[in-house]
């Protein structure tokens, strides 16, 4: 991990995750960007209307903003725990 230390003492997260997962650094950075874009959609949406996506992983997509969440986020949203 020390080989991924930046001059300021922090770490290059993409490089560390690349070593741990075997995913190339460019792939890790691409995943980072997808996560940030999804988060921005969800935060900007005034009202979520989630529908299930299907498949083995329980994920939901908002019909208004196209943001996606996992089952836990969906569950708490439905419980009214999400700030409006």
N, C-alpha and C positions, 0 to 999 in steps of 0.2 A: 504494500500500500504506500510505502514511503516514496516509491518512484512516481506517484501521482500527486505528491504534495506541491502546491503552488508556492511561489516566493513569499506570499503573505501568510503562510502557515495553514491555509485552508487546503482542501483537496479538490481535484478535478473529479467531480461526481460521475460524469459520463465515462471517464476512463476506469474508475473503480468499478462501476456497475458492469462495464464491458468485460473486465477481467473476471468478475464473479459469475456472469451469466453466459459469456461466450458470444454475446451479441456485439457486432462491431460498434465502435463509438458513434459513427454516423447514425446507426439504427437507434441507439440509446437517445441521442439528441432528438431524433425524429419523434420518438415516443414522448419525450419531454414536451415538445412543441404541441403534440396532439392533446396531451393532458392539459396544458395551459389554455389551448383554444377551447376545449370542452368546458373548462372551469369558467372562462370568460362568458360563454354562451349562457351557462346556468345562472351566473351572478346577474347578468343583464336582463334576464327574463322576468317580466312582472307577474306572470302566473303560469305555473307548470301544470300540464295536462299529460301525465305519463301513460304510456301504453307499453305492454310487454313486448320484447323483441323476439322471444322464442329461443330455442336452442338450449343446450345443457347448462349454460351459465345464466342465472337469473339477472337480466339487465333490462332497463326500461329507458325509453326515449321520450322526451317531451315533444308533443306535437306542435308546440308554439316556437321553441327555440332550437330544436334538434339536439339539445344537450342530452347526454346519457349518464345514468347512475346505476349503481349496483342495487341489490335487493335491500341492503341495510339502509342506504340513503332513501330509497323509495319508501320503505316501511316507516321511517321516522317522519318523512314528509307527510305521509298519510295520517300519522298520529297527531299532526299539527305541531310538531316540535320545531319546525323550521321557521326562522324569523321571516316576517313579510316586509 
